[in-house]
Each structure stands twice: as C-alpha cells, then as structure tokens.
Amino acid sequence: MKRGKVHHYLGMMLDYTIDGKVQISMNDYIEEMLKTLPEDMSGESSSPAGNHLFTVNPDAVPLSASESDKYHHYVAKLCFFVSVPGQTNRWLWYFLVQG
C-alpha cells in the first residue's frame, strides 16, 4: 500500500494535495504515447476533426498487418484516455474505433 497525497494508477496521476479535492492528470500517459508514435506521424492541428473526417475513401489501400496493429494500439490508448471523466472529443475516437 502506498501512502501520500499523489498516486500514479493506470496512467493517471491522482493528486490529493488540495483538501477535499482530487486532481486527475494524464499528461505523462500522453507524453509517453507521443514519444512512441512513428516518426512519420508528426504535425500540429487545432482540432483532430478535419473536414474529411467522416469521409471514407473506397479506393484506399488497406494497411499492412503491422500498420494495422499500430493503428489499433494507438486508438485503444486514446480510447482509454478519453474514457477518463473530463476528457473531450469522445465522438472522434469512437469513429476511429470503427476502422
């Protein structure tokens, strides 16, 4: 059993330093995930929802087994992240899970 005011559990930091409140942070979880992303996956966006988000290209080439595994790995990590109360953009990740 760990005692103290700050605990790390399932990728979350639970901070009880303010009496009567808990602050939940997943900054370390996201930073670690971003470090492990493929190098060709970089960039910035003000929103993860581009105009083409829900447009499915019927002529798209399927991902290789390795690429598909990576895709599903990161989507699963993001699904866990948005399942924590207070996170936003759940609809985006639920669409990505359909893939």
N, C-alpha and C positions, 0 to 999 in steps of 0.2 A: 504494500500500500504506500502511495506517495502522499506526503503532506505538503502543504504550501498553498499559495494563492494563485499560481499559474500551473496549468496542466496541459500536456500535449496528448491528444487522443484522436485516433483515426484521421489524421491530417488536420485537425483543428487545434488551435490554441485557445484554451478556456482560461480567461483571466478574471479572477475574483478579487482584484486589488481594491475595487470600489465597493464599499459596504452595501449589501442588498442588491447588487447588480452583477451580471456576468457579461463579459465582452467576448464574442466568438470571432476569431480571425482565422482565415485560411491562406494568408499571404505566403507562408513557407511552402504550403502544398502547391500553390500555383507557380511560384518561382521555381520550384524543383521540376515541375512538369514542363515549364517553358525551357529550362536548360536541356531537357532530354528530347525536345522536338527535333525533327530532321533539319539540317542546316538550310535546305532549300525552302523551308517554310518560315518565312520571316516577313515583317512588314507591320504597318500600323493601320488602324481603321477606327473611325469614330463610333462605328456600330458593326456588330457581326452580321447584320442583316442587310446585305446588298439587294438591289432591285431584282436580281436574278435568283434570289434565294430559293424560291419555291418552283423555279422552272427546271424541269428535268430534261436533260438532253438525251433523246432516244438513240443518238448515234455515238454516245460516249463510249470509249474503250474501257472495259472493266478493269479494276485494279488487279494487280498480281496478288497472289495469296499473301505474300509478305506485306505489301502495301495495305491490303485489306485488314490484316491483323493489326497493323499500326493504327490505321484509321479507327477501328473499333476500340482499341486500347485507349486512345485519347478521348474518344466520345464517351466511353464509360467513365473515365476520370472526370470529365466535365459534367456528366450527369450526376455524379456524386457531389461535385462542387455546388451545383445549382439546387440540389435536394436539401441543402442546409438552409434553414429559415433565414430570410432576409436577402437571399441572392435573387438576381433578376434574370430576365431573358430565358426563362424556362422553355417557352414555346419553341425557341430556336433549337435547343438541344433535343427536344422531343422529336422535331422534324428530322434532325441528323440521325437519330437512332433508327429511323425507318429504313435507312440506306443499306 
